[in-house]
Each structure stands twice: as structure tokens, then as C-alpha cells.
Amino acid sequence: PSLLAMKQEEKLAHSKTLLEKSQAWPGISIGYFNQSIKGWQRSGDTEIFFDGNDRFDGIQVGLSIPLFWNFRANKVNAGKIEEAIAIQHTRSAEEELSIFYTTTLSELNYYRESLSWYKEKGLAGAMTITNDAGKRLENGDIDYMHWVLLMNKSIDIQQHYYETERLYRHALIRIHTLTGNS
């Protein structure tokens, strides 16, 4: 959406430049009017009453010639500069969005591979650690302190899995936002 707004800014700047160019040329205007008058009106030395049924027509023709050429030329040049700035902003935004998209896509692939590892090996390893630690504590092979350390290791693996899942979903949302998919 922001890129579309910037493209609209480009078009607006271009339209302003064209407007300034068109105002630098002489102009011709032609107008027609049709009106009625009600009441007493003075015409010369006499007063005449008009009841609104009488219609008066007229034509007006005008010619406009710009007197300050430098002023218009400067406004046209300013419009061209504004147009160039708008184009540059759009190009910069396109490049920035392209880099952001590429980076986000790389992150998405990294998190997908990480999740695959956690699902295939990591979570199974955490469950093995949990089960083995419980059995070893029951058999007396390890003390409570070692059991806590092993459980912390298992919980860390699971916590990293959930954090990776969260980051993957966040990257996926950013990709959908950038591409306009929902």
C-alpha cells in the first residue's frame, strides 16, 4: 500500500508540472450568459420596470497573456524537481522493500529448516532426556541436582522450538503482508 501511495505521489507531481506548463501559455476564454432582471432599472435618463420575463443574452471573450515568464518557468522547473524527488523516493522504497522481502524470505527458510530439525530430532531428544532423567532418578543413578540439570536441558530444547515456531510465524506474516496475500 505504501508503494502504491508513492506511485500516486509521482503521478500527482507530474500532473502539477503539466499544470504549470499549461499556465505558461496564453489562454483564450469564451463565455455565454443568459439572465433576467426583476424590478426598476435605469436605462439612460428613464426608468424601466422588468418583470422577469425578459431575458438578456451575452457573450464574453477573453485573452490571457502571462506577463511574468520567469515566474512560470521557475514554477515549471520546481515541478520537475518535485517530480524527480517523488520518483527517487519511490525507487528507494522499492529497493528497500525488495531487500526486506529477500531478508524475510531467508529468515523464513532458516526457521523452516530449524523447525524441521526440532520436529525430527530435537523434540524427540528432549523427550528422551526427560524420560531417561526420570528413570535414572528413580533408580538412584543420579541425584536431584543432576535431574534438575537434565530437565532444564529438555525444557530449553522445547522452549527453543516454541520460540522458533513463533519467529517462523512472524516471518510468514511479514511475507504475506509484503506480497498482499492473506
KOLGU-499759 format. One line per field, with one value per residue: chain; x, z, y of N, C-alpha, C, O in turn; residue in one letter. Coordinates in nm, 3 decimals. Layout:
chaine = [A; ...] .
nx = [X; ...] .
nz = [Z; ...] .
ny = [Y; ...] .
cax = [X; ...] .
caz = [Z; ...] .
cay = [Y; ...] .
cx = [X; ...] .
cz = [Z; ...] .
cy = [Y; ...] .
ox = [X; ...] .
oz = [Z; ...] .
oy = [Y; ...] .
residu = [a; ...] .
***
This chain:
chaine = [A; A; A; A; A; A; A; A; A; A; A; A; A; A; A; A; A; A; A; A; A; A; A; A; A; A; A; A; A; A; A; A; A; A; A; A; A; A; A; A; A; A; A; A; A; A; A; A; A; A; A; A; A; A; A; A; A; A; A; A; A; A; A; A; A; A; A; A; A; A; A; A; A; A; A; A; A; A; A; A; A; A; A; A; A; A; A; A; A; A; A; A; A; A; A; A; A; A; A; A; A; A; A; A; A; A; A; A; A; A; A; A; A; A; A; A; A; A; A; A; A; A; A; A; A; A; A; A; A; A; A; A; A; A; A; A; A; A; A; A; A; A; A; A; A; A; A; A; A; A; A; A; A; A; A; A; A; A; A; A; A; A; A; A; A; A; A; A; A; A; A; A; A; A; A; A; A; A; A; A; A; A] .
nx = [0.081; 0.194; 0.375; 0.210; 0.092; 0.311; 0.358; 0.131; 0.194; 0.401; 0.257; 0.093; 0.282; 0.378; 0.146; 0.113; 0.335; 0.268; 0.043; 0.155; 0.309; 0.109; -0.012; 0.169; 0.132; -0.043; -0.395; -0.729; -1.058; -1.405; -1.731; -2.079; -2.378; -2.702; -2.960; -3.212; -3.390; -3.545; -3.762; -3.721; -3.513; -3.257; -3.216; -3.032; -3.179; -3.425; -3.646; -3.711; -3.939; -3.885; -4.021; -3.919; -3.971; -3.844; -3.550; -3.198; -2.921; -2.573; -2.234; -1.905; -1.568; -1.233; -0.880; -0.591; -0.270; 0.033; 0.234; 0.461; 0.710; 0.944; 0.873; 0.679; 0.840; 1.019; 0.844; 0.770; 1.016; 1.058; 0.848; 0.936; 1.160; 1.039; 0.896; 1.106; 1.213; 1.001; 0.996; 1.247; 1.210; 1.021; 1.166; 1.366; 1.212; 1.109; 1.343; 1.421; 1.204; 1.235; 1.480; 1.407; 1.210; 1.363; 1.538; 1.356; 1.245; 1.469; 1.501; 1.262; 1.301; 1.522; 1.409; 1.215; 1.375; 1.496; 1.274; 1.204; 1.422; 1.384; 1.138; 1.200; 1.426; 1.502; 1.282; 1.218; 1.458; 1.452; 1.234; 1.341; 1.552; 1.401; 1.253; 1.463; 1.598; 1.405; 1.381; 1.642; 1.666; 1.473; 1.593; 1.811; 2.049; 2.126; 2.152; 1.922; 2.002; 2.138; 1.925; 1.757; 1.921; 1.923; 1.649; 1.616; 1.768; 1.611; 1.375; 1.476; 1.532; 1.270; 1.163; 1.316; 1.225; 0.955; 0.997; 1.127; 0.918; 0.739; 0.889; 0.906; 0.636; 0.595; 0.770; 0.644; 0.401; 0.496; 0.590; 0.349; 0.223; 0.389; 0.356; 0.090; -0.086; -0.334] .
nz = [0.000; 0.075; -0.126; -0.348; -0.280; -0.302; -0.575; -0.661; -0.566; -0.740; -0.983; -0.917; -0.882; -1.143; -1.275; -1.160; -1.266; -1.539; -1.526; -1.450; -1.675; -1.865; -1.780; -1.850; -2.108; -2.343; -2.295; -2.404; -2.350; -2.361; -2.306; -2.229; -2.135; -1.984; -1.860; -1.638; -1.531; -1.253; -1.150; -1.109; -1.336; -1.435; -1.743; -1.926; -1.915; -1.830; -1.631; -1.629; -1.587; -1.521; -1.546; -1.511; -1.716; -1.941; -2.112; -2.112; -2.315; -2.350; -2.465; -2.382; -2.441; -2.388; -2.352; -2.219; -2.122; -2.011; -1.801; -1.649; -1.732; -1.633; -1.376; -1.419; -1.557; -1.357; -1.176; -1.328; -1.347; -1.076; -1.038; -1.197; -1.051; -0.813; -0.910; -0.986; -0.735; -0.615; -0.778; -0.713; -0.441; -0.461; -0.599; -0.410; -0.200; -0.325; -0.360; -0.094; 0.006; -0.148; -0.055; 0.212; 0.172; 0.061; 0.275; 0.474; 0.354; 0.353; 0.631; 0.686; 0.552; 0.699; 0.957; 0.894; 0.829; 1.077; 1.237; 1.119; 1.196; 1.475; 1.493; 1.384; 1.528; 1.758; 1.948; 2.001; 2.116; 2.344; 2.479; 2.524; 2.696; 2.914; 2.986; 3.039; 3.244; 3.447; 3.493; 3.568; 3.802; 3.962; 3.982; 4.125; 4.007; 3.950; 4.127; 4.276; 4.191; 3.945; 3.803; 3.786; 3.628; 3.387; 3.326; 3.288; 3.057; 2.876; 2.884; 2.786; 2.518; 2.424; 2.469; 2.290; 2.055; 2.054; 2.048; 1.801; 1.638; 1.683; 1.573; 1.310; 1.230; 1.257; 1.060; 0.839; 0.840; 0.783; 0.521; 0.391; 0.429; 0.280; 0.022; -0.016; 0.022; 0.205] .
ny = [-0.121; 0.126; 0.166; 0.194; 0.436; 0.603; 0.586; 0.717; 0.970; 1.031; 1.052; 1.267; 1.475; 1.488; 1.569; 1.822; 1.952; 1.949; 2.113; 2.359; 2.405; 2.435; 2.667; 2.855; 2.927; 3.139; 3.207; 3.146; 3.247; 3.183; 3.283; 3.245; 3.401; 3.411; 3.589; 3.721; 4.015; 4.165; 4.418; 4.779; 4.945; 5.164; 5.310; 5.495; 5.810; 5.735; 5.530; 5.187; 4.919; 4.582; 4.263; 4.008; 3.833; 3.908; 3.823; 3.844; 3.811; 3.734; 3.744; 3.664; 3.719; 3.637; 3.700; 3.575; 3.661; 3.554; 3.747; 3.732; 3.560; 3.440; 3.372; 3.171; 2.987; 2.919; 2.796; 2.575; 2.444; 2.392; 2.214; 2.002; 1.923; 1.846; 1.631; 1.459; 1.408; 1.270; 1.041; 0.935; 0.879; 0.677; 0.481; 0.428; 0.327; 0.099; -0.049; -0.080; -0.228; -0.457; -0.557; -0.602; -0.796; -1.007; -1.060; -1.134; -1.359; -1.527; -1.556; -1.688; -1.934; -2.028; -2.057; -2.249; -2.470; -2.506; -2.566; -2.806; -2.966; -2.963; -3.097; -3.345; -3.438; -3.281; -3.238; -3.502; -3.582; -3.421; -3.535; -3.787; -3.724; -3.630; -3.860; -4.045; -3.911; -3.916; -4.196; -4.258; -4.110; -4.236; -4.489; -4.426; -4.361; -4.101; -3.790; -3.547; -3.293; -3.335; -3.439; -3.209; -3.046; -3.196; -3.188; -2.914; -2.884; -3.028; -2.876; -2.636; -2.707; -2.755; -2.502; -2.347; -2.458; -2.370; -2.094; -2.070; -2.154; -1.941; -1.725; -1.813; -1.802; -1.529; -1.428; -1.541; -1.404; -1.147; -1.188; -1.247; -1.002; -0.833; -0.933; -0.909; -1.113; -1.294] .
cax = [0.000; 0.277; 0.436; 0.106; 0.078; 0.426; 0.334; 0.032; 0.268; 0.471; 0.158; 0.050; 0.390; 0.379; 0.028; 0.141; 0.429; 0.191; -0.043; 0.237; 0.345; -0.009; -0.040; 0.269; 0.088; -0.160; -0.521; -0.848; -1.180; -1.529; -1.840; -2.213; -2.465; -2.843; -3.013; -3.331; -3.385; -3.675; -3.765; -3.694; -3.374; -3.233; -3.157; -3.017; -3.249; -3.556; -3.651; -3.795; -3.971; -3.870; -4.098; -3.854; -3.998; -3.747; -3.419; -3.086; -2.812; -2.446; -2.116; -1.783; -1.448; -1.116; -0.746; -0.498; -0.130; 0.119; 0.327; 0.585; 0.758; 1.043; 0.800; 0.622; 0.949; 1.071; 0.746; 0.781; 1.140; 1.033; 0.764; 1.020; 1.243; 0.949; 0.867; 1.226; 1.223; 0.898; 1.043; 1.359; 1.153; 0.957; 1.272; 1.431; 1.118; 1.104; 1.467; 1.415; 1.108; 1.295; 1.580; 1.333; 1.146; 1.467; 1.584; 1.248; 1.236; 1.582; 1.466; 1.156; 1.363; 1.605; 1.320; 1.151; 1.473; 1.512; 1.155; 1.214; 1.516; 1.321; 1.032; 1.259; 1.525; 1.512; 1.177; 1.235; 1.572; 1.406; 1.152; 1.432; 1.621; 1.304; 1.225; 1.584; 1.627; 1.310; 1.416; 1.770; 1.641; 1.404; 1.688; 1.918; 2.173; 2.163; 2.088; 1.821; 2.068; 2.160; 1.792; 1.715; 2.000; 1.874; 1.515; 1.637; 1.814; 1.493; 1.285; 1.542; 1.510; 1.130; 1.144; 1.374; 1.133; 0.840; 1.047; 1.149; 0.783; 0.688; 0.964; 0.865; 0.503; 0.612; 0.829; 0.540; 0.307; 0.563; 0.590; 0.211; 0.197; 0.464; 0.304; -0.052; -0.167; -0.384] .
caz = [0.000; 0.079; -0.259; -0.434; -0.244; -0.359; -0.720; -0.677; -0.548; -0.868; -1.080; -0.874; -0.913; -1.289; -1.311; -1.121; -1.365; -1.661; -1.499; -1.455; -1.816; -1.939; -1.738; -1.907; -2.243; -2.347; -2.290; -2.462; -2.281; -2.424; -2.214; -2.270; -2.021; -2.009; -1.731; -1.636; -1.430; -1.198; -1.080; -1.183; -1.379; -1.505; -1.875; -1.969; -1.826; -1.795; -1.554; -1.693; -1.499; -1.580; -1.464; -1.506; -1.836; -2.045; -2.096; -2.174; -2.351; -2.374; -2.492; -2.331; -2.498; -2.319; -2.388; -2.107; -2.163; -1.892; -1.804; -1.578; -1.790; -1.544; -1.265; -1.466; -1.588; -1.228; -1.120; -1.406; -1.304; -0.941; -1.055; -1.247; -0.939; -0.724; -0.978; -0.975; -0.595; -0.593; -0.845; -0.635; -0.319; -0.499; -0.629; -0.283; -0.127; -0.393; -0.328; 0.048; 0.021; -0.210; 0.039; 0.327; 0.129; 0.048; 0.409; 0.542; 0.291; 0.407; 0.769; 0.681; 0.517; 0.812; 1.063; 0.846; 0.846; 1.221; 1.284; 1.069; 1.283; 1.606; 1.482; 1.355; 1.626; 1.880; 2.046; 2.040; 2.208; 2.471; 2.546; 2.570; 2.814; 3.023; 3.029; 3.097; 3.372; 3.546; 3.525; 3.640; 3.938; 4.035; 4.007; 4.212; 3.931; 3.958; 4.238; 4.237; 4.122; 3.806; 3.741; 3.756; 3.513; 3.267; 3.295; 3.233; 2.919; 2.799; 2.874; 2.695; 2.380; 2.392; 2.463; 2.163; 1.950; 2.052; 2.004; 1.656; 1.579; 1.688; 1.476; 1.177; 1.201; 1.241; 0.926; 0.742; 0.837; 0.711; 0.378; 0.342; 0.426; 0.169; -0.108; -0.024; 0.042; 0.342] .
cay = [0.000; 0.247; 0.181; 0.250; 0.577; 0.674; 0.595; 0.823; 1.096; 1.054; 1.100; 1.399; 1.569; 1.503; 1.650; 1.960; 2.006; 1.976; 2.227; 2.480; 2.427; 2.484; 2.803; 2.944; 2.962; 3.229; 3.135; 3.209; 3.203; 3.224; 3.257; 3.284; 3.414; 3.436; 3.628; 3.805; 4.120; 4.200; 4.546; 4.904; 4.962; 5.289; 5.297; 5.633; 5.902; 5.682; 5.406; 5.087; 4.808; 4.449; 4.169; 3.878; 3.755; 3.947; 3.756; 3.915; 3.721; 3.800; 3.662; 3.726; 3.659; 3.690; 3.652; 3.593; 3.652; 3.555; 3.859; 3.700; 3.434; 3.378; 3.313; 3.044; 2.894; 2.870; 2.702; 2.451; 2.378; 2.339; 2.096; 1.892; 1.878; 1.773; 1.505; 1.375; 1.364; 1.167; 0.919; 0.881; 0.820; 0.551; 0.383; 0.391; 0.242; -0.031; -0.121; -0.115; -0.338; -0.576; -0.609; -0.653; -0.920; -1.109; -1.093; -1.205; -1.491; -1.605; -1.590; -1.788; -2.062; -2.070; -2.105; -2.372; -2.577; -2.527; -2.638; -2.943; -3.036; -2.982; -3.197; -3.476; -3.484; -3.201; -3.268; -3.644; -3.583; -3.362; -3.636; -3.893; -3.671; -3.625; -3.998; -4.105; -3.846; -3.969; -4.335; -4.259; -4.059; -4.341; -4.598; -4.378; -4.341; -3.959; -3.720; -3.450; -3.182; -3.375; -3.449; -3.073; -3.000; -3.264; -3.136; -2.780; -2.902; -3.070; -2.761; -2.540; -2.752; -2.729; -2.357; -2.301; -2.499; -2.278; -1.962; -2.081; -2.157; -1.804; -1.645; -1.860; -1.746; -1.384; -1.408; -1.577; -1.291; -1.037; -1.224; -1.228; -0.857; -0.773; -0.979; -0.876; -1.235; -1.303] .
cx = [0.085; 0.342; 0.335; 0.084; 0.194; 0.412; 0.231; 0.098; 0.345; 0.374; 0.111; 0.155; 0.397; 0.262; 0.049; 0.236; 0.356; 0.099; 0.037; 0.280; 0.227; -0.042; 0.061; 0.229; -0.028; -0.288; -0.634; -0.968; -1.300; -1.641; -1.971; -2.295; -2.605; -2.903; -3.140; -3.318; -3.527; -3.662; -3.732; -3.546; -3.364; -3.163; -3.149; -3.084; -3.382; -3.542; -3.751; -3.819; -3.959; -3.939; -4.036; -3.878; -3.899; -3.612; -3.314; -2.974; -2.686; -2.336; -1.996; -1.665; -1.330; -0.987; -0.656; -0.356; -0.046; 0.223; 0.462; 0.635; 0.856; 0.977; 0.742; 0.731; 1.007; 0.974; 0.748; 0.905; 1.124; 0.946; 0.843; 1.107; 1.159; 0.914; 0.985; 1.243; 1.122; 0.939; 1.155; 1.309; 1.090; 1.062; 1.340; 1.341; 1.109; 1.227; 1.466; 1.319; 1.162; 1.396; 1.510; 1.266; 1.248; 1.517; 1.479; 1.231; 1.349; 1.554; 1.361; 1.213; 1.449; 1.517; 1.249; 1.247; 1.493; 1.394; 1.157; 1.308; 1.453; 1.216; 1.089; 1.347; 1.517; 1.410; 1.184; 1.351; 1.533; 1.322; 1.238; 1.506; 1.527; 1.278; 1.345; 1.615; 1.534; 1.346; 1.545; 1.755; 1.572; 1.499; 1.801; 2.049; 2.221; 2.094; 1.992; 1.881; 2.092; 2.027; 1.741; 1.791; 1.952; 1.734; 1.525; 1.681; 1.696; 1.398; 1.345; 1.519; 1.367; 1.102; 1.201; 1.286; 1.016; 0.881; 1.071; 1.017; 0.723; 0.757; 0.929; 0.731; 0.510; 0.670; 0.726; 0.437; 0.368; 0.565; 0.451; 0.176; 0.267; 0.406; 0.156; -0.141; -0.217; -0.406] .
cz = [0.000; -0.056; -0.358; -0.405; -0.303; -0.511; -0.748; -0.659; -0.674; -0.970; -1.045; -0.908; -1.064; -1.334; -1.275; -1.221; -1.495; -1.643; -1.509; -1.598; -1.892; -1.902; -1.793; -2.048; -2.237; -2.349; -2.351; -2.385; -2.353; -2.328; -2.269; -2.143; -2.066; -1.874; -1.747; -1.521; -1.384; -1.128; -1.172; -1.212; -1.455; -1.636; -1.934; -1.868; -1.777; -1.711; -1.618; -1.592; -1.578; -1.488; -1.457; -1.627; -1.947; -2.014; -2.170; -2.195; -2.369; -2.398; -2.441; -2.389; -2.427; -2.368; -2.269; -2.155; -2.036; -1.904; -1.742; -1.622; -1.697; -1.426; -1.303; -1.495; -1.459; -1.164; -1.196; -1.364; -1.164; -0.948; -1.105; -1.136; -0.841; -0.781; -0.966; -0.832; -0.566; -0.657; -0.764; -0.505; -0.349; -0.526; -0.502; -0.203; -0.191; -0.359; -0.183; 0.071; -0.038; -0.115; 0.160; 0.293; 0.122; 0.185; 0.483; 0.484; 0.340; 0.550; 0.771; 0.649; 0.631; 0.923; 1.022; 0.864; 0.994; 1.278; 1.240; 1.158; 1.419; 1.599; 1.461; 1.468; 1.760; 1.985; 2.094; 2.139; 2.344; 2.549; 2.600; 2.696; 2.934; 3.078; 3.098; 3.233; 3.481; 3.589; 3.607; 3.782; 4.023; 4.072; 4.099; 4.140; 3.935; 4.078; 4.182; 4.156; 3.974; 3.731; 3.699; 3.634; 3.382; 3.228; 3.236; 3.087; 2.829; 2.778; 2.780; 2.549; 2.338; 2.379; 2.333; 2.045; 1.939; 2.007; 1.853; 1.582; 1.574; 1.584; 1.332; 1.139; 1.180; 1.103; 0.817; 0.729; 0.762; 0.561; 0.320; 0.333; 0.307; 0.033; -0.124; -0.012; 0.185; 0.381] .
cy = [0.127; 0.272; 0.237; 0.398; 0.658; 0.688; 0.705; 0.960; 1.132; 1.114; 1.241; 1.505; 1.594; 1.591; 1.796; 2.027; 2.039; 2.097; 2.358; 2.510; 2.486; 2.627; 2.903; 2.991; 3.061; 3.146; 3.217; 3.156; 3.261; 3.188; 3.308; 3.298; 3.450; 3.470; 3.708; 3.903; 4.146; 4.335; 4.663; 4.913; 5.095; 5.258; 5.438; 5.724; 5.846; 5.556; 5.313; 4.974; 4.678; 4.350; 4.029; 3.793; 3.789; 3.883; 3.836; 3.816; 3.802; 3.700; 3.739; 3.650; 3.723; 3.627; 3.680; 3.569; 3.658; 3.667; 3.823; 3.563; 3.364; 3.309; 3.177; 2.942; 2.837; 2.771; 2.569; 2.374; 2.318; 2.215; 1.976; 1.836; 1.797; 1.636; 1.408; 1.323; 1.254; 1.034; 0.854; 0.817; 0.685; 0.444; 0.335; 0.297; 0.104; -0.113; -0.167; -0.232; -0.468; -0.639; -0.670; -0.786; -1.034; -1.155; -1.175; -1.345; -1.582; -1.649; -1.701; -1.926; -2.116; -2.128; -2.234; -2.491; -2.609; -2.605; -2.784; -3.025; -3.064; -3.093; -3.337; -3.526; -3.413; -3.236; -3.413; -3.655; -3.526; -3.463; -3.750; -3.849; -3.672; -3.766; -4.061; -4.043; -3.898; -4.109; -4.341; -4.206; -4.165; -4.455; -4.556; -4.357; -4.195; -3.898; -3.614; -3.335; -3.215; -3.390; -3.312; -3.021; -3.064; -3.212; -2.994; -2.788; -2.940; -2.953; -2.655; -2.578; -2.724; -2.579; -2.299; -2.340; -2.400; -2.138; -1.962; -2.084; -2.016; -1.716; -1.684; -1.798; -1.594; -1.352; -1.439; -1.464; -1.174; -1.065; -1.202; -1.079; -0.793; -0.811; -0.950; -0.998; -1.236; -1.447] .
ox = [0.051; 0.362; 0.370; 0.061; 0.173; 0.450; 0.242; 0.062; 0.354; 0.404; 0.091; 0.121; 0.419; 0.278; 0.008; 0.219; 0.378; 0.081; -0.009; 0.285; 0.244; -0.095; 0.040; 0.288; -0.103; -0.291; -0.632; -0.978; -1.297; -1.644; -1.974; -2.284; -2.625; -2.899; -3.173; -3.244; -3.619; -3.565; -3.719; -3.463; -3.455; -3.063; -3.248; -3.052; -3.445; -3.442; -3.861; -3.727; -4.016; -3.917; -4.098; -3.813; -3.875; -3.565; -3.339; -2.936; -2.690; -2.344; -1.986; -1.663; -1.325; -0.987; -0.645; -0.326; -0.051; 0.292; 0.565; 0.608; 0.852; 1.019; 0.756; 0.717; 1.040; 1.017; 0.729; 0.899; 1.171; 0.966; 0.820; 1.127; 1.201; 0.904; 0.967; 1.283; 1.154; 0.920; 1.158; 1.358; 1.103; 1.048; 1.368; 1.388; 1.102; 1.217; 1.507; 1.351; 1.136; 1.398; 1.547; 1.265; 1.223; 1.535; 1.511; 1.204; 1.327; 1.578; 1.371; 1.176; 1.448; 1.546; 1.224; 1.206; 1.506; 1.411; 1.116; 1.278; 1.465; 1.207; 1.036; 1.343; 1.524; 1.445; 1.158; 1.342; 1.576; 1.336; 1.213; 1.520; 1.567; 1.281; 1.331; 1.655; 1.577; 1.343; 1.555; 1.824; 1.606; 1.488; 1.877; 2.152; 2.340; 1.992; 1.981; 1.818; 2.068; 2.018; 1.687; 1.731; 1.940; 1.706; 1.451; 1.638; 1.684; 1.346; 1.272; 1.489; 1.344; 1.029; 1.139; 1.274; 0.982; 0.806; 1.040; 1.003; 0.664; 0.690; 0.922; 0.715; 0.440; 0.624; 0.721; 0.393; 0.299; 0.545; 0.437; 0.108; 0.209; 0.408; 0.101; -0.262; -0.152; -0.448] .
oz = [-0.067; -0.096; -0.443; -0.497; -0.348; -0.568; -0.847; -0.728; -0.711; -1.035; -1.134; -0.956; -1.107; -1.422; -1.350; -1.255; -1.553; -1.737; -1.569; -1.639; -1.974; -1.984; -1.785; -2.100; -2.139; -2.396; -2.350; -2.359; -2.401; -2.274; -2.346; -2.053; -2.171; -1.782; -1.856; -1.425; -1.465; -1.058; -1.293; -1.123; -1.530; -1.639; -1.985; -1.749; -1.690; -1.718; -1.655; -1.517; -1.686; -1.367; -1.400; -1.643; -2.036; -1.900; -2.278; -2.103; -2.400; -2.356; -2.455; -2.385; -2.408; -2.419; -2.224; -2.220; -1.962; -2.006; -1.781; -1.557; -1.683; -1.382; -1.229; -1.461; -1.453; -1.104; -1.136; -1.346; -1.137; -0.872; -1.062; -1.127; -0.792; -0.708; -0.939; -0.811; -0.499; -0.598; -0.749; -0.464; -0.272; -0.480; -0.486; -0.146; -0.121; -0.332; -0.152; 0.147; 0.015; -0.098; 0.206; 0.375; 0.170; 0.209; 0.547; 0.559; 0.364; 0.587; 0.850; 0.714; 0.658; 0.977; 1.107; 0.909; 1.031; 1.358; 1.315; 1.191; 1.472; 1.691; 1.512; 1.502; 1.865; 2.101; 2.210; 2.236; 2.447; 2.671; 2.708; 2.791; 3.044; 3.199; 3.203; 3.326; 3.594; 3.708; 3.703; 3.873; 4.139; 4.181; 4.147; 4.205; 3.925; 4.125; 4.061; 4.063; 3.888; 3.612; 3.589; 3.547; 3.280; 3.109; 3.144; 3.004; 2.717; 2.668; 2.704; 2.465; 2.228; 2.290; 2.273; 1.947; 1.831; 1.936; 1.785; 1.475; 1.473; 1.514; 1.244; 1.027; 1.095; 1.036; 0.715; 0.619; 0.684; 0.482; 0.212; 0.240; 0.240; -0.060; -0.233; -0.033; 0.275; 0.493] .
oy = [0.225; 0.387; 0.319; 0.476; 0.771; 0.790; 0.777; 1.056; 1.249; 1.214; 1.324; 1.612; 1.707; 1.676; 1.885; 2.144; 2.145; 2.175; 2.455; 2.626; 2.577; 2.702; 3.024; 3.085; 3.065; 3.033; 3.340; 3.036; 3.375; 3.077; 3.404; 3.216; 3.509; 3.388; 3.757; 3.879; 4.150; 4.362; 4.648; 4.892; 5.131; 5.187; 5.491; 5.719; 5.906; 5.484; 5.353; 4.939; 4.663; 4.351; 3.939; 3.690; 3.708; 3.890; 3.888; 3.744; 3.921; 3.585; 3.861; 3.527; 3.845; 3.515; 3.793; 3.468; 3.756; 3.678; 3.879; 3.462; 3.242; 3.202; 3.080; 2.825; 2.718; 2.672; 2.463; 2.253; 2.208; 2.120; 1.863; 1.714; 1.692; 1.538; 1.289; 1.209; 1.156; 0.928; 0.732; 0.712; 0.590; 0.331; 0.216; 0.198; 0.003; -0.233; -0.279; -0.324; -0.576; -0.761; -0.778; -0.878; -1.144; -1.274; -1.275; -1.440; -1.700; -1.764; -1.796; -2.025; -2.237; -2.234; -2.320; -2.598; -2.726; -2.697; -2.873; -3.140; -3.174; -3.174; -3.435; -3.645; -3.477; -3.260; -3.443; -3.731; -3.578; -3.475; -3.802; -3.926; -3.712; -3.789; -4.124; -4.114; -3.920; -4.141; -4.417; -4.253; -4.184; -4.511; -4.640; -4.338; -4.169; -3.947; -3.594; -3.285; -3.130; -3.359; -3.297; -2.957; -2.997; -3.196; -2.960; -2.708; -2.889; -2.933; -2.591; -2.493; -2.674; -2.536; -2.211; -2.267; -2.354; -2.071; -1.864; -2.024; -1.977; -1.640; -1.599; -1.749; -1.540; -1.260; -1.370; -1.433; -1.109; -0.973; -1.144; -1.037; -0.707; -0.730; -0.964; -0.987; -1.185; -1.475] .
residu = [p; s; l; l; a; m; k; q; e; e; k; l; a; h; s; k; t; l; l; e; k; s; q; a; w; p; g; i; s; i; g; y; f; n; q; s; i; k; g; w; q; r; s; g; d; t; e; i; f; f; d; g; n; d; r; f; d; g; i; q; v; g; l; s; i; p; l; f; w; n; f; r; a; n; k; v; n; a; g; k; i; e; e; a; i; a; i; q; h; t; r; s; a; e; e; e; l; s; i; f; y; t; t; t; l; s; e; l; n; y; y; r; e; s; l; s; w; y; k; e; k; g; l; a; g; a; m; t; i; t; n; d; a; g; k; r; l; e; n; g; d; i; d; y; m; h; w; v; l; l; m; n; k; s; i; d; i; q; q; h; y; y; e; t; e; r; l; y; r; h; a; l; i; r; i; h; t; l; t; g; n; s] .
***
